Amino acid sequence: MFLARAYAIAVLEVLPFFLQFLGLGLSETLGEGLCGSALGVSEAEAVRYGLVSEYYFYGQAFLVLLALKAAYALGLVLLRFMYPEKDPPFAPLVWRLGVGLSSALLLLFFLTRTLPLPFPTFQGLALLSPAPLDPLSLLMAAPEPVLLGLLWRARP
């Protein structure tokens, strides 16, 4: 049963979201994490005061992805309460969504840490340098292979 492992999957899905908060207080020691410089400043303020860097947009992409993963974890817990004995008929769709979110986070992590990615500027496209690889971002991406393995074993 897919939802039988819903609590373990939900904890691993939401773990990077909570680990990001370590970057707020321990950024000198652990680094800023996946969201980095996108925390604490709106896009309008960042543009107005010239705080926009390539890492700001990387951080925004990771913020959206972590929010989706947290919403997915909440949905899994709610589905576990709604269907306590058996999986719902749409369990394969829920499973695919979880695999897609975890795969997207891993892919985005590897792409932003290894390759120069295109970035739109006023002068045209520019290639960005890869984002720094800090201990907190490694810690945040570490549960994803375990989560994918758990999702693969629990597939409906």
KOLSE-584246 format. One record per atom (N, C-alpha, C): residue number from 1; residue in three letters; x, y, z. Coordinates in Angstrom, 2 decimals, always signed. Atoms other than C-alpha are relative to their C-alpha. Layout:
<atoms>
- pos:code:x:y:z
- NUM:ALA:X:Y:Z
...
</atoms>
This chain:
<atoms>
- pos:code:x:y:z
- 1:MET:+0.83:-1.19:+0.00
- 1:MET:+0.00:+0.00:+0.00
- 1:MET:+0.87:+1.25:+0.00
- 2:PHE:-0.77:-1.24:+0.14
- 2:PHE:+1.34:+3.37:-1.04
- 2:PHE:-0.15:+0.89:+1.24
- 3:LEU:+0.24:-0.90:-1.13
- 3:LEU:-0.27:+5.33:+1.80
- 3:LEU:+0.44:-0.59:+1.33
- 4:ALA:-0.50:+0.59:-1.24
- 4:ALA:+1.02:+2.86:+4.41
- 4:ALA:+1.32:+0.65:+0.40
- 5:ARG:-1.28:-0.68:-0.28
- 5:ARG:+4.38:+4.65:+4.13
- 5:ARG:-0.13:+1.51:-0.10
- 6:ALA:+0.24:-1.43:+0.22
- 6:ALA:+2.81:+8.10:+3.89
- 6:ALA:+0.71:+0.87:+1.02
- 7:TYR:-0.63:-0.84:-1.02
- 7:TYR:+4.23:+9.39:+7.18
- 7:TYR:+1.50:+0.12:-0.23
- 8:ALA:-1.45:-0.04:+0.26
- 8:ALA:+7.82:+8.44:+6.36
- 8:ALA:+0.29:+0.83:-1.25
- 9:ILE:-0.18:-0.78:+1.22
- 9:ILE:+7.47:+9.89:+2.87
- 9:ILE:-0.24:+1.48:+0.28
- 10:ALA:+0.31:-1.40:-0.31
- 10:ALA:+5.90:+13.08:+4.24
- 10:ALA:+1.13:+0.66:+0.78
- 11:VAL:-1.11:-0.57:-0.78
- 11:VAL:+8.72:+13.60:+6.75
- 11:VAL:+1.19:+0.28:-0.92
- 12:LEU:-1.13:-0.23:+0.91
- 12:LEU:+11.37:+13.17:+4.05
- 12:LEU:-0.30:+1.08:-1.03
- 13:GLU:+0.37:-1.05:+0.96
- 13:GLU:+9.44:+15.45:+1.68
- 13:GLU:+0.15:+1.39:+0.60
- 14:VAL:+0.01:-1.32:-0.62
- 14:VAL:+9.24:+18.31:+4.18
- 14:VAL:+1.34:+0.32:+0.69
- 15:LEU:-1.27:-0.21:-0.68
- 15:LEU:+12.74:+17.87:+5.69
- 15:LEU:+0.85:+1.12:-0.64
- 16:PRO:-0.78:-1.11:+0.58
- 16:PRO:+14.55:+20.15:+3.16
- 16:PRO:-0.61:+1.37:+0.27
- 17:PHE:+0.68:-1.27:-0.29
- 17:PHE:+11.94:+22.86:+3.78
- 17:PHE:+0.42:+0.52:+1.38
- 18:PHE:-0.37:-0.43:-1.34
- 18:PHE:+12.75:+22.93:+7.50
- 18:PHE:+1.50:+0.19:+0.15
- 19:LEU:-1.44:-0.19:-0.05
- 19:LEU:+16.49:+22.54:+6.96
- 19:LEU:+0.40:+1.36:-0.56
- 20:GLN:-0.32:-1.30:+0.56
- 20:GLN:+16.42:+25.75:+4.93
- 20:GLN:+0.05:+1.09:+1.08
- 21:PHE:+0.00:-0.99:-1.07
- 21:PHE:+15.70:+27.66:+8.14
- 21:PHE:+1.34:+0.05:+0.74
- 22:LEU:-1.34:-0.04:-0.57
- 22:LEU:+19.17:+26.67:+9.39
- 22:LEU:+0.87:+1.03:-0.72
- 23:GLY:-0.76:-0.97:+0.77
- 23:GLY:+20.51:+28.88:+6.62
- 23:GLY:-0.22:+1.43:+0.44
- 24:LEU:+0.25:-1.35:-0.49
- 24:LEU:+18.93:+31.92:+8.22
- 24:LEU:+0.90:+0.35:+1.18
- 25:GLY:-0.78:-0.27:-1.19
- 25:GLY:+20.83:+31.60:+11.49
- 25:GLY:+1.45:-0.44:-0.08
- 26:LEU:-1.35:+0.57:+0.05
- 26:LEU:+23.89:+29.56:+10.58
- 26:LEU:+0.62:+0.14:-1.39
- 27:SER:-0.48:-0.15:+1.38
- 27:SER:+24.68:+30.93:+7.11
- 27:SER:+1.51:+0.14:-0.07
- 28:GLU:-1.46:-0.13:+0.03
- 28:GLU:+28.30:+31.73:+8.04
- 28:GLU:+0.67:-1.36:+0.12
- 29:THR:-0.58:+1.32:-0.23
- 29:THR:+28.92:+28.14:+9.13
- 29:THR:-0.40:-1.01:-1.05
- 30:LEU:+0.52:+1.03:+0.90
- 30:LEU:+26.69:+25.98:+6.94
- 30:LEU:-0.25:+0.49:-1.42
- 31:GLY:+0.38:-0.53:+1.30
- 31:GLY:+26.00:+28.28:+3.99
- 31:GLY:-1.46:+0.38:-0.01
- 32:GLU:+1.38:-0.49:+0.08
- 32:GLU:+22.70:+29.67:+2.77
- 32:GLU:-0.99:-1.05:-0.45
- 33:GLY:+0.91:+1.05:+0.43
- 33:GLY:+21.23:+26.41:+1.49
- 33:GLY:-0.45:+0.16:-1.43
- 34:LEU:+0.48:-0.02:+1.38
- 34:LEU:+19.26:+25.87:-1.69
- 34:LEU:-0.66:+1.32:-0.37
- 35:CYS:+0.73:-1.23:+0.30
- 35:CYS:+17.16:+29.03:-1.44
- 35:CYS:+0.89:+1.23:+0.09
- 36:GLY:-1.02:-1.03:-0.04
- 36:GLY:+20.13:+31.20:-0.57
- 36:GLY:-0.50:+1.41:+0.18
- 37:SER:+0.26:-1.43:-0.15
- 37:SER:+19.72:+34.91:-1.18
- 37:SER:-1.44:+0.38:-0.32
- 38:ALA:+1.40:-0.34:+0.30
- 38:ALA:+16.02:+34.68:-2.13
- 38:ALA:-0.81:+0.21:+1.27
- 39:LEU:+0.75:-0.14:-1.25
- 39:LEU:+14.99:+34.64:+1.53
- 39:LEU:+0.12:+1.40:+0.56
- 40:GLY:-0.02:-1.26:-0.72
- 40:GLY:+14.04:+37.82:+3.29
- 40:GLY:-0.13:+1.25:-0.83
- 41:VAL:+0.13:-1.19:+0.84
- 41:VAL:+13.71:+40.15:+0.32
- 41:VAL:-0.92:-0.35:-1.17
- 42:SER:+0.91:+0.25:+1.11
- 42:SER:+10.96:+40.46:-2.27
- 42:SER:+0.71:+0.29:-1.32
- 43:GLU:-0.62:-0.23:+1.30
- 43:GLU:+11.74:+40.49:-5.99
- 43:GLU:+0.02:+1.48:-0.35
- 44:ALA:+0.05:-1.43:+0.29
- 44:ALA:+10.63:+44.12:-6.28
- 44:ALA:+1.10:+0.75:+0.75
- 45:GLU:-1.08:-0.64:-0.76
- 45:GLU:+13.02:+45.17:-3.49
- 45:GLU:+1.37:-0.38:-0.54
- 46:ALA:-1.29:+0.45:+0.53
- 46:ALA:+15.82:+43.10:-4.95
- 46:ALA:+0.35:+0.75:-1.28
- 47:VAL:-0.25:-0.73:+1.24
- 47:VAL:+15.44:+44.77:-8.35
- 47:VAL:+0.23:+1.48:+0.30
- 48:ARG:-0.11:-1.42:-0.32
- 48:ARG:+14.98:+48.24:-6.84
- 48:ARG:+1.37:+0.35:+0.59
- 49:TYR:-1.26:-0.31:-0.69
- 49:TYR:+18.12:+48.06:-4.69
- 49:TYR:+1.21:-0.71:-0.62
- 50:GLY:-1.12:+0.64:+0.68
- 50:GLY:+20.25:+46.05:-7.12
- 50:GLY:+0.51:-1.24:+0.70
- 51:LEU:-0.42:+1.19:-0.71
- 51:LEU:+20.32:+42.91:-5.00
- 51:LEU:-0.19:-1.28:-0.81
- 52:VAL:+0.29:+1.17:+0.81
- 52:VAL:+19.38:+40.60:-7.84
- 52:VAL:+1.31:-0.59:-0.52
- 53:SER:-1.12:+0.73:+0.58
- 53:SER:+21.99:+38.03:-8.68
- 53:SER:-0.56:-1.28:-0.60
- 54:GLU:+0.47:+1.26:+0.56
- 54:GLU:+21.81:+34.75:-10.49
- 54:GLU:-0.47:-0.93:+1.10
- 55:TYR:+0.37:+0.89:-1.09
- 55:TYR:+21.59:+33.03:-7.14
- 55:TYR:-1.36:+0.35:+0.58
- 56:TYR:+1.33:-0.40:-0.45
- 56:TYR:+18.48:+35.01:-6.28
- 56:TYR:-1.07:-0.77:-0.78
- 57:PHE:+0.98:+0.72:+0.81
- 57:PHE:+16.60:+33.39:-9.17
- 57:PHE:+0.09:-1.51:+0.21
- 58:TYR:-0.13:+1.40:-0.40
- 58:TYR:+18.03:+29.96:-8.33
- 58:TYR:-0.77:-0.23:+1.30
- 59:GLY:+0.67:+0.12:-1.28
- 59:GLY:+16.76:+30.53:-4.81
- 59:GLY:-1.51:+0.05:-0.12
- 60:GLN:+1.45:-0.06:+0.21
- 60:GLN:+13.29:+31.50:-6.02
- 60:GLN:-0.53:-1.32:-0.56
- 61:ALA:+0.43:+1.29:+0.57
- 61:ALA:+13.05:+28.30:-8.08
- 61:ALA:-0.04:-1.07:+1.09
- 62:PHE:+0.00:+0.98:-1.08
- 62:PHE:+14.02:+26.23:-5.04
- 62:PHE:-1.07:+0.29:+1.04
- 63:LEU:+1.08:-0.33:-0.94
- 63:LEU:+11.58:+28.13:-2.80
- 63:LEU:-1.33:-0.55:-0.49
- 64:VAL:+1.25:+0.51:+0.57
- 64:VAL:+8.71:+27.25:-5.13
- 64:VAL:-0.03:-1.52:+0.09
- 65:LEU:-0.05:+1.45:-0.04
- 65:LEU:+9.84:+23.64:-5.32
- 65:LEU:-0.15:-0.53:+1.43
- 66:LEU:+0.14:+0.44:-1.39
- 66:LEU:+10.19:+23.31:-1.54
- 66:LEU:-1.41:+0.23:+0.52
- 67:ALA:+1.39:-0.23:-0.40
- 67:ALA:+6.74:+24.84:-1.04
- 67:ALA:-0.92:-1.07:-0.59
- 68:LEU:+0.79:+1.06:+0.61
- 68:LEU:+5.26:+22.33:-3.49
- 68:LEU:+0.22:-1.33:+0.72
- 69:LYS:-0.29:+1.24:-0.72
- 69:LYS:+7.00:+19.48:-1.66
- 69:LYS:-0.67:-0.01:+1.37
- 70:ALA:+0.67:-0.07:-1.30
- 70:ALA:+5.62:+20.69:+1.69
- 70:ALA:-1.51:-0.19:-0.17
- 71:ALA:+1.43:+0.19:+0.27
- 71:ALA:+2.11:+20.89:+0.21
- 71:ALA:-0.29:-1.46:-0.34
- 72:TYR:+0.16:+1.42:+0.34
- 72:TYR:+2.55:+17.38:-1.20
- 72:TYR:+0.03:-0.85:+1.28
- 73:ALA:-0.09:+0.75:-1.26
- 73:ALA:+3.58:+16.09:+2.26
- 73:ALA:-1.28:+0.15:+0.81
- 74:LEU:+1.27:-0.23:-0.71
- 74:LEU:+0.50:+17.68:+3.83
- 74:LEU:-1.12:-0.79:-0.67
- 75:GLY:+1.01:+0.76:+0.72
- 75:GLY:-1.66:+16.12:+1.13
- 75:GLY:+0.10:-1.49:+0.27
- 76:LEU:-0.17:+1.43:-0.32
- 76:LEU:-0.16:+12.68:+1.83
- 76:LEU:-0.57:-0.34:+1.38
- 77:VAL:+0.51:+0.24:-1.35
- 77:VAL:-0.96:+12.96:+5.52
- 77:VAL:-1.53:+0.07:+0.01
- 78:LEU:+1.46:-0.10:+0.07
- 78:LEU:-4.51:+14.09:+4.75
- 78:LEU:-0.60:-1.21:-0.70
- 79:LEU:+0.51:+1.20:+0.69
- 79:LEU:-5.00:+11.22:+2.29
- 79:LEU:+0.07:-1.22:+0.90
- 80:ARG:-0.12:+1.13:-0.93
- 80:ARG:-3.80:+8.80:+4.96
- 80:ARG:-1.17:-0.01:+0.99
- 81:PHE:+1.16:-0.08:-0.88
- 81:PHE:-6.58:+10.06:+7.25
- 81:PHE:-1.30:-0.29:-0.75
- 82:MET:+1.23:+0.20:+0.77
- 82:MET:-9.18:+9.98:+4.47
- 82:MET:-0.17:-1.45:-0.45
- 83:TYR:+0.04:+1.39:+0.45
- 83:TYR:-8.29:+6.45:+3.30
- 83:TYR:+0.87:-0.84:+0.94
- 84:PRO:-0.86:+0.70:-0.97
- 84:PRO:-7.06:+4.58:+6.40
- 84:PRO:+0.28:-1.46:-0.35
- 85:GLU:-0.19:+1.43:+0.25
- 85:GLU:-7.52:+1.02:+5.12
- 85:GLU:+0.61:-0.32:-1.35
- 86:LYS:-0.49:+0.34:+1.34
- 86:LYS:-6.73:+1.14:+1.42
- 86:LYS:+0.38:+1.27:-0.74
- 87:ASP:-0.42:-1.14:+0.82
- 87:ASP:-5.18:+3.36:-1.20
- 87:ASP:-1.19:+0.54:-0.78
- 88:PRO:+1.08:-0.56:+0.83
- 88:PRO:-7.45:+5.77:-3.08
- 88:PRO:+0.19:-0.44:-1.45
- 89:PRO:-0.13:+0.42:+1.40
- 89:PRO:-8.15:+5.04:-6.75
- 89:PRO:+1.00:+0.86:-0.79
- 90:PHE:-0.94:-0.87:+0.70
- 90:PHE:-5.91:+7.95:-7.76
- 90:PHE:+1.41:-0.06:+0.61
- 91:ALA:-1.31:+0.14:-0.63
- 91:ALA:-2.88:+6.68:-5.78
- 91:ALA:+1.16:+0.02:-1.00
- 92:PRO:-1.12:-0.09:+0.95
- 92:PRO:-0.74:+6.18:-8.92
- 92:PRO:+0.32:+1.44:-0.41
- 93:LEU:-0.23:-1.40:+0.34
- 93:LEU:-1.20:+9.86:-9.77
- 93:LEU:+0.73:+0.73:+1.13
- 94:VAL:-0.66:-0.60:-1.17
- 94:VAL:-0.21:+10.92:-6.24
- 94:VAL:+1.45:-0.47:+0.07
- 95:TRP:-1.34:+0.54:+0.00
- 95:TRP:+2.82:+8.62:-6.44
- 95:TRP:+0.86:+0.67:-1.07
- 96:ARG:-0.76:-0.65:+1.09
- 96:ARG:+3.90:+10.08:-9.81
- 96:ARG:+0.34:+1.45:+0.34
- 97:LEU:-0.26:-1.38:-0.41
- 97:LEU:+3.59:+13.59:-8.39
- 97:LEU:+1.18:+0.05:+0.97
- 98:GLY:-1.10:+0.04:-0.95
- 98:GLY:+5.91:+12.69:-5.51
- 98:GLY:+1.33:-0.32:-0.66
- 99:VAL:-1.23:+0.35:+0.73
- 99:VAL:+8.46:+11.07:-7.81
- 99:VAL:+0.44:+1.19:-0.86
- 100:GLY:-0.32:-1.15:+0.84
- 100:GLY:+8.28:+14.09:-10.12
- 100:GLY:+0.60:+1.15:+0.80
- 101:LEU:-0.52:-1.08:-0.84
- 101:LEU:+8.83:+16.61:-7.31
- 101:LEU:+1.41:-0.31:+0.49
- 102:SER:-1.33:+0.37:-0.49
- 102:SER:+11.80:+14.71:-5.87
- 102:SER:+1.02:-0.03:-1.13
- 103:SER:-0.90:+0.02:+1.16
- 103:SER:+13.31:+14.16:-9.31
- 103:SER:+0.32:+1.42:-0.46
- 104:ALA:-0.23:-1.39:+0.41
- 104:ALA:+12.87:+17.85:-10.15
- 104:ALA:+0.97:+0.68:+0.95
- 105:LEU:-0.93:-0.62:-0.94
- 105:LEU:+14.65:+18.90:-6.95
- 105:LEU:+1.41:-0.51:-0.23
- 106:LEU:-1.33:+0.54:+0.25
- 106:LEU:+17.56:+16.55:-7.61
- 106:LEU:+0.58:+0.53:-1.31
- 107:LEU:-0.47:-0.49:+1.30
- 107:LEU:+17.81:+17.61:-11.26
- 107:LEU:+0.38:+1.47:+0.09
- 108:LEU:-0.30:-1.42:-0.14
- 108:LEU:+17.65:+21.31:-10.41
- 108:LEU:+1.23:+0.21:+0.87
- 109:PHE:-1.18:-0.09:-0.86
- 109:PHE:+20.22:+20.81:-7.65
- 109:PHE:+1.27:-0.27:-0.81
- 110:PHE:-1.20:+0.33:+0.78
- 110:PHE:+22.69:+19.11:-10.00
- 110:PHE:+0.26:+1.02:-1.10
- 111:LEU:-0.18:-0.99:+1.07
- 111:LEU:+22.08:+21.59:-12.82
- 111:LEU:+0.55:+1.32:+0.54
- 112:THR:-0.44:-1.31:-0.51
- 112:THR:+22.51:+24.71:-10.66
- 112:THR:+1.36:-0.07:+0.66
- 113:ARG:-1.30:+0.12:-0.66
- 113:ARG:+25.61:+23.34:-8.93
- 113:ARG:+1.12:-0.39:-0.95
- 114:THR:-1.05:+0.47:+0.89
- 114:THR:+27.47:+22.04:-11.98
- 114:THR:+0.11:+0.77:-1.31
- 115:LEU:-0.02:-0.61:+1.34
- 115:LEU:+26.48:+23.87:-15.19
- 115:LEU:-0.26:+1.50:+0.04
- 116:PRO:+0.40:-1.40:+0.15
- 116:PRO:+26.41:+27.51:-16.22
- 116:PRO:-1.33:+0.05:-0.75
- 117:LEU:+1.35:-0.03:+0.58
- 117:LEU:+22.72:+28.14:-16.90
- 117:LEU:-0.29:+1.36:-0.60
- 118:PRO:+0.34:-1.29:+0.59
- 118:PRO:+21.25:+30.86:-19.14
- 118:PRO:-0.88:+0.83:+0.92
- 119:PHE:+0.69:-0.93:-0.87
- 119:PHE:+19.89:+33.93:-17.38
- 119:PHE:-0.36:+1.23:-0.83
- 120:PRO:+0.37:-1.16:+0.82
- 120:PRO:+17.86:+36.71:-19.07
- 120:PRO:+0.44:+1.31:+0.66
- 121:THR:-0.39:-1.34:-0.46
- 121:THR:+19.38:+40.18:-18.70
- 121:THR:-0.51:+1.02:-1.00
- 122:PHE:+0.43:-1.04:+0.92
- 122:PHE:+18.64:+43.52:-20.33
- 122:PHE:+0.82:-0.01:-1.29
- 123:GLN:-0.85:+0.07:+1.19
- 123:GLN:+21.52:+42.92:-22.76
- 123:GLN:-0.17:-1.31:-0.76
- 124:GLY:+0.20:+1.31:+0.64
- 124:GLY:+20.34:+39.41:-23.67
- 124:GLY:+0.30:-1.11:+0.99
- 125:LEU:-0.27:+1.15:-0.87
- 125:LEU:+21.03:+35.94:-22.31
- 125:LEU:+1.46:+0.01:+0.44
- 126:ALA:-1.34:+0.14:-0.55
- 126:ALA:+24.03:+35.53:-20.06
- 126:ALA:+0.10:-1.38:+0.64
- 127:LEU:-0.23:+1.28:-0.67
- 127:LEU:+25.55:+32.31:-18.77
- 127:LEU:+0.42:+0.28:+1.43
- 128:LEU:-0.27:-0.22:-1.42
- 128:LEU:+25.56:+32.18:-15.01
- 128:LEU:+1.03:-1.00:+0.49
- 129:SER:-0.91:+0.95:-0.63
- 129:SER:+28.24:+30.66:-12.91
- 129:SER:-0.82:-0.96:+0.86
- 130:PRO:+0.74:+0.93:-0.86
- 130:PRO:+27.17:+27.56:-11.00
- 130:PRO:-0.11:+0.55:+1.42
- 131:ALA:+0.21:-0.44:-1.39
- 131:ALA:+25.77:+28.21:-7.53
- 131:ALA:+1.01:-0.67:+0.90
- 132:PRO:-0.98:+0.62:-0.91
- 132:PRO:+28.12:+27.57:-4.62
- 132:PRO:-0.56:-1.25:+0.66
- 133:LEU:+0.38:+1.26:-0.63
- 133:LEU:+28.04:+24.11:-3.12
- 133:LEU:+0.37:+0.08:+1.47
- 134:ASP:-0.25:-0.14:-1.43
- 134:ASP:+27.70:+24.66:+0.62
- 134:ASP:-0.53:-1.23:+0.75
- 135:PRO:+0.44:+1.19:-0.75
- 135:PRO:+27.18:+22.04:+3.36
- 135:PRO:-1.51:-0.08:+0.20
- 136:LEU:+1.44:+0.04:-0.23
- 136:LEU:+23.56:+23.05:+3.98
- 136:LEU:-0.75:-0.45:-1.26
- 137:SER:+0.68:+0.44:+1.22
- 137:SER:+22.55:+22.61:+0.33
- 137:SER:+0.22:-1.50:-0.23
- 138:LEU:-0.23:+1.45:+0.08
- 138:LEU:+24.19:+19.16:+0.36
- 138:LEU:-0.89:-0.75:+0.98
- 139:LEU:+0.85:+0.61:-1.02
- 139:LEU:+22.30:+18.35:+3.55
- 139:LEU:-1.46:+0.00:-0.44
- 140:MET:+1.38:-0.09:+0.45
- 140:MET:+19.04:+19.50:+1.96
- 140:MET:-0.29:-0.95:-1.16
- 141:ALA:+0.21:+0.90:+1.15
- 141:ALA:+19.53:+17.39:-1.19
- 141:ALA:+0.24:-1.46:+0.35
- 142:ALA:-0.34:+1.37:-0.38
- 142:ALA:+20.76:+14.28:+0.67
- 142:ALA:-1.21:-0.91:+0.19
- 143:PRO:+1.12:+0.93:-0.17
- 143:PRO:+17.28:+12.89:+1.58
- 143:PRO:-0.70:-0.39:-1.30
- 144:GLU:+0.75:+0.26:+1.24
- 144:GLU:+16.08:+12.94:-2.04
- 144:GLU:+0.25:-1.39:-0.58
- 145:PRO:-0.16:+1.38:+0.50
- 145:PRO:+17.73:+9.66:-3.20
- 145:PRO:-0.68:-1.03:+0.90
- 146:VAL:+0.68:+0.90:-0.94
- 146:VAL:+16.42:+7.95:-0.04
- 146:VAL:-1.51:+0.07:-0.22
- 147:LEU:+1.43:-0.20:+0.25
- 147:LEU:+12.98:+9.43:-0.70
- 147:LEU:-0.43:-0.66:-1.30
- 148:LEU:+0.34:+0.65:+1.27
- 148:LEU:+13.01:+8.26:-4.31
- 148:LEU:-0.01:-1.53:+0.15
- 149:GLY:+0.00:+1.44:-0.26
- 149:GLY:+13.94:+4.75:-3.13
- 149:GLY:-1.23:-0.44:+0.77
- 150:LEU:+1.20:+0.31:-0.78
- 150:LEU:+11.13:+4.79:-0.58
- 150:LEU:-1.25:+0.10:-0.87
- 151:LEU:+1.14:-0.13:+0.91
- 151:LEU:+8.66:+6.04:-3.19
- 151:LEU:-0.03:-1.16:-1.00
- 152:TRP:-0.04:+1.09:+0.98
- 152:TRP:+9.82:+3.37:-5.63
- 152:TRP:-0.47:-1.32:+0.61
- 153:ARG:+0.44:+1.22:-0.66
- 153:ARG:+9.31:+0.59:-3.09
- 153:ARG:-1.48:+0.02:+0.37
- 154:ALA:+1.40:-0.14:-0.43
- 154:ALA:+5.87:+1.95:-2.11
- 154:ALA:-0.93:+0.26:-1.17
- 155:ARG:+0.85:-0.35:+1.16
- 155:ARG:+4.57:+2.43:-5.65
- 155:ARG:-1.25:-0.87:-0.04
- 156:PRO:+1.25:+0.74:+0.05
- 156:PRO:+0.96:+1.44:-6.14
- 156:PRO:-0.07:-0.91:-1.23
</atoms>
